Amino acid sequence: MPQAFMNSGLWVGLAGIPIMGLICVYCVFRLVHCSRALCLKKKVPALSYDETVGAAFEFGPECSKKYSNRVAVVIKVILALTQMGFGCIYLVFIAQNMKHAIDSIMITGTGITNLGFLGMAILPVLLVCFAPNLKSLAPFSLVAGVVQFAGLVIIIYYCARSVSKGAEKVPAFNSWTTMPLYLASTIYAFEGIGLVLPLESQMKNPEHLLGYTGVLSTSTFLVICLYATIGFYGYLSYGNSVLGSISLNLPQDEGLAQAVKITMAISIYLTYPLQVYVVFDMLQPLINSKFSTNVSRIVADYSSRTCIVLLTFGLAAAIPNIGLFISLVGAFSSTSLSLIFPPIIDILTFWDDKGRYNWKLLMSEHTRASGSSSFTTPAEITRFINL
């Protein structure tokens, strides 16, 4: 995030964080509402992101119906590329932070390259990726969240300690030519829309997902505060020398700084399976259709997971710059999934309820008229379908 502030300028970056966060969470809200409305129309308990897009085109105007299957395939490809891109970035982060920390601890250094540390992480990452479902990943995510929060607090401490050194170097606004990099990095940071529908389908209380005090709103508020603080103080402290991962700017001669790098690498390692789970989930129906016995399905499942993890390792090994790669993923994939497709889905889902002069296409007031607000959870939708 501090490198994103470098592309925008200090105060422009700070103002943009809450704006981008609110836009992204609003689009997630619209996606969930549309998915629930489409579940009622298709009489199914739940839909994935790609299935939601396909159903929206299917129930939209006549001209969109013939594209429903093709668009669903396109979304699957974009989702897979996005989540695997996240996985690549996570692996690069792990390797770089472990190398910096261990080289600083060892007086003569280890002599191991980033690629070497990347290779050492393959087996541990494979093992945690063999968790069968999202519920199995919940303990890992909880530990990772606690560790990551503690690491971020320490990073903020180091940034605040170094503010006086970099305060005179940073402009309020940088340049229009670098603003696209800021927007792409910020969208990447907030993008998690591909995981929302799978998470909702496996939540014990899905009704807690939305609402002003729901899981999405609360988590987004906390993330906005963290991103704004880290970005502001990180850029204010290190100026244009800030790196793609702010932890790499921490002092090389302090044990606490090296401990932060290691703990942050561990927390990212524990959340890596969440990013690639979407890809695993998309492959599951194909595996079930191609293999008839449980043993063959299990073997195929673990084999496909291994191939996906190894592919992300191969791509991570070829990434020269984590900051630019974050911007690339944000510009291409995250923007499409978070900002472009949710409004399209919204318009097509409620196409038959446009209102006079099509005003509801702009105001998004059609959710209540569609009746989707009467069935707010997958369980309620299932009960309605079974009536």
C-alpha angles and dihedrals in degrees: 000000000000089000088053088054088051089060094049106030129252104280097031089052092049092050092046097055098071091039093054091042093054093046092051095047091047090054089050090052090052091048093052093047091049092047091053092048091049091049088060092049093048093037095232128128097232143005131202122228095266091044090051092053092047092049091048091055090044093055095036128091120318094260092059099050096081091056097054097100095041094050091049089055091048090052091050090054093047091047092050092048092047097050093043088049089054089049091052091051091049092052093049089050091051094048096045095047094045091050094048093047098045094042088053093050094047110072095215095031126241100263088224117133127222087260090056093053089046090055092050090056095056099088097044091048092048092052095052090045090061090074103124101225146356093272089060089053094053096090091049091049092049093052091044092051093052093045093045093049091052090048092050092051090054091046089052088051091054092046093050089048091055098042095106091058097057105026095099095049101063126084124214089232124018114190142312089235092064097040093091088060090052093049093046093049092047093049089049090053093053097038114113099123093122090065098046100083095043089049092049092052091054099040117115089220108025091173088074092064098083134034132082091287096031128121094268096048095044095046092046091052091052092046091050090053093048095045093047093049096045093044095045099046094034093056092038090054103042103022117191091348091071113124131220089263112042091209089069089064093060118111115283095212101056124087094212091057091052091047089054091053091051095046092047090050090051093049091050089047091055093050096045093090090058091061097050094038089088089061091047090050093051091052094050097081090049091051092048091051096047100044125051105190127066093235094054091046092052092049092047091047095052091042092053091047090051092050093049093049092048090049091054089049090053092050092045090054089056096050110106099182124029094195095056092043090054089053091048094052091044094049097046110029109015094050092052095048099038105036112015108041101041093064090045090051090048093053095046095044093057097030093126091055099055098133126216113324088006091275093148091062086067102035100043090221094135098090093086093046091052092059094234092123089066090064106047102165137045089244092056091046090052092051090050092050092050094052 
